Structures are given as C-alpha cells and as structure tokens.
C-alpha cells in the first residue's frame, strides 16, 4: 500500500509554475524599488541602509529593511499558487498574532502595518509589515541529523544529546502549554473587534483546506463556509472533506478499481464513526467548547533560537484557528521532524522511535507545568501533559492526525483506526476493506460503484482541474498573456 495519496501532478505543476513566475516578477528591480519605498514609508525609525530578500518559504516571500541604529523590519507577501486564499489567510493571521501577543508571553513579531492587495505597492498582493526577529538558528537545524542535505527531508538526529533535546522540547512545550490555556466559544478563525476584543467570526481556514484546493483538485465550493459550534460537527465536516477529496481529485488519486474501492470504504467508515460520535467520545465533555488555539503548521522551523538554545521568537502563524481540544491534546507529531507517512522504515518503526522521544517531551512539558503552577500561572487541573499522554496511548492521536491529513489518510486509517473501532480482521491486511463492505449502507455501496467507474475512466487522461481564488486566476491570466507576447502572439507589423 502506498503510504500516502499522491498529489494531483497536473495541479501541482500549475501551482509551481505560478509561484516561480510571480516570484520572478516580484524580483524585478522596477518592482522591488516601490516595495522598498513602501516599507520605509510605513516603518522608518532610522536611516535605512539595505533592502534585500530575507527568505522565500513554502507560502511566503519576505524582504528585509536594515536600519542604521535600530532593529530591522520585514514586509511579507503570500505567494499566489501556494496560497489559495491570500487575503483571507493574511487577515486571519493578523488577528491571531495580535490575540496571542495580548494573551500570552510567546515572543512573536510586532505588526506595524498590513493591508490587502489594493493597498500594496503596485498591487503586488496582500502584505504584513512587522518586526524582524534576530536569532542564531532555528529548532529544525538543531534537531536535524548533522550533514543532512538541504534537498532531503530532515530526520531527528539519532545521536542528539538527551539534555539538549529536553531543553529544545521544553521551549516548544512552553508555547503549546500557553496556547492550551486560551479558550474560545466556537471553532473557526478570529477577527479583532477592538484593541481588547476578538471573536470567532469565520470558518477555520486550515492548511489542509488550502492543500486540497491547490494539490487535490477540490472545488472551493466544497469547503466549509462558517464557524462550527460543536466538535462532532467539525469532525463530520472533515470526514466529508475526505470523501469529496477522493471524488474530485482529477489525477493520481487511485491505482486501480480495487484500490479505489479500498479508499472509498475507509472514508465511508471514518464518516460513520464521526456521525456516531465515536471519534470524539474521549473528550465529549468538550463537545460544545471551550475550544483551543491550534496552528496547523507549527513545527521546528517556526521556533527561532538564540545562542543559548532559548526561544527568540515563533513565526509563521498562518492557518491558526480555534479547534477542538482533541487537536491540542494530541502530542506534536514533529518530535522526530519527519511525518509518519514519510518514515523510510515504516509506520511501526516510526511509532517505536516516537514513543521514546515522546517521553522526553513529556518530561520537559511537566517541568514547565510545575514551574507555572509554582508561580501561580497554571492551575494544577489544567496540565497538558496528561491529556497528551492519554491521546497517544488511546490512539486518539491517530484520529486527529487522520482527520487533518487528507493525503496521508489511507495508511493511517487502515493501520491505526479501523481495527480499534471495528475489531480484528480475519484476512490479510490488504483485504480488510472487503470484510468491511457489510458495514456500508446500500446507498453508499451504490454511490461507491458509480464513483469507481468515474475514477477509473479519469485515469485515461491527464486533465487540469483547478479551482483557485480570484487573485491566483488573475495572476495566471497575466502570465499567459505575457507568454503569448514573448512567444510571438498576434503580430500586427505586416
């Protein structure tokens, strides 16, 4: 079995083309000059010295302005083709950054100015102007195996010093502990009402939702449109998204008719468990809230460290929203750096290695909790370490992981969820899905066969089916017009 469902290659290629073309256009000196002047206009504490590219990440590109005697500032733009909802994503991020700054002591950048595309220089795109955090390295580089090439996926250094690991985990644990103490009444993204008031005002725009549009051919209309009021309703919506993803991903979703049926069975059964509220039974007392702050993309690269291995700042809070407690109570998947579905020695080995490192993380977390309790900053019944350990031991960790990770869903469901809820199978692992067919209703089986026929037919051709946001479509149109001109479109000289 493939460890994960492949991206739609046609959509992925289109996305990468869009990103490359947009970045190339942005780096044109005639564009960079107005961007630099715009940054100075909104953040000029001292004489500016140097304006240059700071970093190009997976979702954003950042430019840095260095000043003579004061700290540097950055302007950051989301990259069209990578971000499907740039203005919504940026608006959410500004609200959550200000909320976290007001409610916690987590070191995050201070925002000086932000705006949508129409307010940006040359209408380049939505932007944030904020502090540039000075740091020595990031946690990823400190945890990663020494000598690992930049173009390879990182893995936790197997020989890392235990004391060093506990120090680094402790810095991350402090952030997660603070986030877990914040409570909100709905599941969704925040909006700032005034200087001291925030509310959950819109859908929980998540990284998986962005990836489904970008890499999974999902139409935008299939995404949630409003906040959620209960945990079961949100888990059911995530289960529905798994089904919609499989139905709508135009290319590279299946290997054969049998493989397709296997995928549909897993998704129907996961939805069945969600509808029967079995996926959220452990923490059902929190079904109606309160809900906790959750960042989909929080990982070692987000933690900036100083020379003493202390936290200098936490960056990149896109895709952060109020989520069910099950998300916060699941221990962080990134303790080994690598995701379970990419682990070269398989899921069982990942679990064995993860369990060992989780004990180190929990020790570091408990130490932070003890300090906070002693200082009066934490009630003893609000520890995070107990729920995290329980989530791992019970398998709830995998329920959350499967709910959030659309492309990794199949292997996680069959290896970690199915037999927990539906009992042991009496056949080879690859054939378990056939024994589960009796659990589907007649309408589901009929619907499945209809979609299997469609998916098999789609395998015959590679067609681009992409439904990005309006801004991305405009960028794609502009790029096409530029290519037509360069390649000698209509020539009126004759």
N, C-alpha and C positions, 0 to 999 in steps of 0.2 A: 504494500500500500504506500502511495506517495505520502510523505509527511505533511504536505500542505497542498491546497488547491492553487494551481498556477494563476498568476495574473493574466488578464486578457492582454496578450502581447501587442495586438494592434492598438489598443487604448494606451498601453504603457509607452509604446514608441511615439505615439502622438503627443503624449504628455511630455516626454523628454525633449522632443523637437521644440515644443512650445517654450519650455524652460530655457533651453540653450539660446533660442532666438531672442527671447525677451532680455536675458542677461547680457547678451552681446550688444543689443540696442542700448541698454542702460549704461554700459561701459564706454559708450561713445563720448569723447570729450565734450561735445556740444550738449550732451545731456548731463554729464557729471558736473559741469560748472554751475548750472542753475540749481542742481541738487545741493551742492556745497554751499552756495549762497543762501539757499533756503534754510539750511541747518544753522548757519551763522545768525541769520535773522531771528530765529526763534530760540537760540541758545548761544549768547555771546558774553560770557563772563569776563573774557580776557582776549588778548590778541590771538587770533587763530594762526597756527603755524603750518599744519599739514592736514590735508584731506585725502583719505585713501580707503580702499576696500578693507574692511576688517575681517569679514568671513562670509562664505557662501555655504549655507546649510541645506538641509533637505527641503525646507519650506520657505526660508527667507534669505535675503541678502542684506548685509549690514555695511554701512560706511561710517568711518570714524573721523571725527574732527579733533585734532590735538591742539591745545591752547598753551600759551607761554607759561602761565603760573598756576593754572587751575586744572581740575580733572577733565578728562576728555568726555565727549558726548558722541552718541551714535544716532543715526537715522536708519530705520529698518523697514524694508518693503517685503511683503509676501510675494512669492514668485507665481505668476499665473501659469497654469499647467501642473503645478504642485499643490496649490491651494485652490479648491473648487469654489469656496465661498469667502473670498478675501476680506470683504468689508464686514461681514458678519463675524468672521473669525477674529478680526482685529478689534472690533467693538467689544466682543466678549472678553478678549484678553485684557484690554484696558480696565474694564470693570473689575475683573478678578484680581489684577495686580493691585489696584487701589484698595480692594477689600482685604487682601492678605496683608498689605502694608499697615492697614489700620487695625487689624485684629490680631496680628502675630508679631513676633520679633524675627521672622525669617528675613534674611538680607536679600532684597530684590531691587532691581533698578527703579529709580525715581523717574516718573514720566513728566516731561516738560510740556510736550505738545503732541497732539495726534489729530488725524483727520482722514476723511475719505478721499477717494481718487480725485474728485473735483477740486479739493483743497491742496493737492500735492503739486510740486513743481512740474510743469509740462504735462500735468495729469498722468504722471508715471504710474501711480497706484496708491492705495491707502498706506499710511505710514505711521510710525511712532518715533518720536524723538525722546531719548532717555539717557540716563547716566551710562557711562562705560565703566563697568566694574573691573578694577585692577586685580589680577590674580596670577599665581605662579603656574598652575596647571589645572586640569580638571580630574575628577574622580575616575573617569574612564581610563585615562593614561596611567593612573596609579594602580588600578586594579588589573589592567590588561597584562597578558603574558608578554614579557620583555622580548623585543625583536619581532613582534607580530607585524607583518607588513600592513601599511595603511589600507591597501585594497582588499584585505582579508577581514572576515568577521572576527571580532575580538572574543577572547575566552579568558575567564578569570585565571590569573597566574596560579598554577597548582602549588608553587613553592612560596607563595606570599607569606610573610611573617604574620603570625596569628595576632600579635599585639597591634600591628599596623592595620590589619583587616578589621579588628574590633574598633579601632579609632575611626576609620573611614565609615564603616557601617553606622557607628554612633552618630556621626554628623548627619547622615541621611535619616537615621531614626528620629533625630530631634525634629526634623522638618515634618516627617509623617505624623509624629505624635501631635505636633501643633495643629496640623490640618485636621486631624481626627477630632479635635475639641470644638471645631466650628460646626454649627448646626443651622440648617435651613429647612423651610417647610415644604418645599417641592423639589422635584428632580428637573434640573434644567440649567440654563446659562443665566448669569447675573446681569443686572442693569443697575447703574448708580442713579439714585433719585436725587440726592443732595450730598453734601460733604460727609454726612454721617449715616446715610441710609442706603441700603441696597435691597433689591428684591429679585427673586427668580422670575424672569419676565419672558423667557423664550425657550425653545427646545434645547436639549442638551446636545450641542454640536460637538461630536466626538471625532477623534482621528479615524476610527473605523468607518464612520459615515463618509468622511472625506475620501478615504481609500476606495470605498465601494463605488463612488461616482467616478473617481479617477482611474481605477485599475480593475473594476469589476463590472463595468457597463451598466450599472444600476441607474435607472431614470431618477431624477431628482424628486419626482412626484411620489416615490415610494418611501422617502424619508419621513420621520416624524415631523410634525409642524408645530406642536405645542409642548409646554412642560407636562410632566407626569405627576400625578398626585399620590401614587402608590408604587411600592416596589414590585408587586406581582404584575401590574400593568406594564411596567417598563421591561421586565424580563420577557413578557409575552411579545412586546414590540420587537425586542432584539431577536427572539426566536423567529418571528415573522420575517425579519430582515434576512436571516439566514436562508429562508426559503426563496424570498424574492431575488436574492443574490444569485442562487443557483439557476433560477428560471431565466434571469435576464443577462447573465454574463454570456456574451456572444461567442467568445473564443476561449479555448484552452481550459474549459471548466470540467470536461469529462474525458475519459479514455475509451469508453465503450458503453453499450446499453446496460450491461450488468453493473459497471462502475457507477453509472448514472442512478440506477435504482438504489444502490447502496447509499449514495449520498442523499437521495430523497428520503429514504427510510430514517436515516439518522436525524434529519431535520424535522420530519413529522413527529418523531418520538420526543425530540427535545421540546417542540412546541406543546406536545401533550403534557409533558412534565411541567412546563411553565403554566399552562392553563389550569392544571390541577394543584398548582402552588406547591409542588414538591421541591422545586429548585430553591425556594426561599423559606423553607419550613424552619430551619435552624434559628433564624433571626426574625420570625414572623411578628414579634412584638414591635418591630420597627417598620412594619409594612406601610404605615401611614406617616412615617417620619419619626424623629427628625432625620434629615439626610446630610451627608458629609461631603466636604470638598474633595474632589478627585481630579487628578491630572493624568490623562491617558499616556502622555509622553514623558513622564518624569522618570529619568534614568541617569546613570552615572555621568553622561556628557553634560547634564544640566547643572551638576554640582561643581562650582568653581572653588578651587582650594588655594590657600596661601602656602608659604614656605614651611609652616609648622603643621601642615595637614589639618588645618582648621577651615571651616566653611567661610569663604569670602563672599559668595553670592549664589543665588539659584535663578536660572534664566529659562526662557522659552516656556511660558505658561499657556501657550495656545492649547485648545482642546481641554480646558479645565472647567468643571461644572459641578453642581450638586448632584450626587449619585447615591444609590442605596448603600447602607452600611456594609453590605457584603463586599463591596469594592474596597473600601478602606480596611476592612478586617482581613482581607486576603494578604498574606505577606508578599513583598515585592518580588516579582518574577525575575528581576535583573541581578540577583545576587551572584549568579555565575556569568553575568554580562550577556551570554548567549541565550536566545529563546529556546524553549524545549523542542519545538518543531524543527529547528536547525541543528540540534546537537548531533555531532557526527557519529556518536556511539549509541544513538537511540534513546527513546524516552525513559526506559528503565534505568539506564545509567545516569541520565540527567537527574532523575529523582533521587538516586543514591547520593550523587555529589551535592545536590541542592539541600537535601536533608542535613548533611554535615555542616554546610555553610549557614543554614538557617539557625542552627543552634548558636553560632557565633553572633549572628544578627540579633537574635532574641536576647542574648546576654547583654549586648550593647544597648538595646532598647530598654530592658529592665533597669539598667544602670541610670539611664536618662529619666525614666519614670520615677525611680527612687529619689533622684535629686529634685525633681519637680514637686513631688509630694512633700519632701522635707522643707522645701522653700515656700510651700503653700500655693504653688501654681497648678496643682493637679489633685483632684480627688482620688482617693485610693480605688474607688469603684469605676474609674474612667481609664484604667490601664488599657493599652492597645496590645500588649504582648500576649495576654491570654486569648483574646479573640483570634489573633493571628495564628497562634499555635493550633487552636481548635480548628480553624479553617483548613490548615494543611492536613491535620490528622483525619478529619472527617471526609475530605475530598471536596469540600465547598470551594477550595482554591481553584479546582479544575472547572467547576460550574461557572465561576466568574470568568475564568480565562477563556473558556469555550464561548461564552456569551459575547465576549468583546472581540474575539479574534476570528473574524469570518474566514480568512484564508487558511487558518490552522484548525478549523473546527473539526474536520472529519476524524483525523487521527486521535485528537483529544477525546472526542465523544466516544469512539469505539473502545479506546483503551482505558479511559478513566471514568466514564459516566454511565454507559449503558448497563453494565452488569451490576453496578452499585444499585440501580433503581429497578432493573427488570430481572435480576437473578442470573445465575451462571448459565452458560450455554453448553450444549452437549455436542457441539460440532467444531471443526477448525475455525480459528479466529476470523478468517476471511469470509466465512459463510454465515456468520452470526446474523447478518441482516435478513437472511431468508427465514430464519426462525422467528424473527420479529414481525414478519409480514402480517401475522394474525392480529397484531396489536393495532393495525391501521383500520380505520373505518372504510366501508365500501366506496364512499365518495373520494377519500384520499387515494385509494388504490386506483380508481378510475382516472383521477386527476394526474397521478404519477405517470401512468402509461401514456397519457396524452403528451405530457412534457418530455418524457423519454424519447418519444418519436420525434418531437421537435428538436431536442438537443442533438440527437444522432444526425438528423438532417443538417443541422448547422455545422457539424464537423466537416462538411464537404467544402466549405469556403471560408476565407478569412475576410470578414466584413467589419469595418469600424462602426461601432455603435457607442456613441459618446454623448453624454448629456451634461456638459459643464455649465458653469454660471455664465451670465451675460458678458461679464468683463473678459473672461477667457475666450469666449466666442469672438469678441471684437478683436482681441489680440491675434487669434488665429486668422481672422479675415484680413487684418492688416499685413500679417506675414505672407499670406497667399498673394495679396496684391503686390507686395514688394518682390516676391519671387517671380511673378509674372512679368514685372517690369525688367528685372535683371536678366531673365531668360529670353527677352525679346518678344514681349507680347505684341499686341497690335502696333504695327509700325506705320505711321502716317507720313513718313518722309517721301514716299513715292506718290 
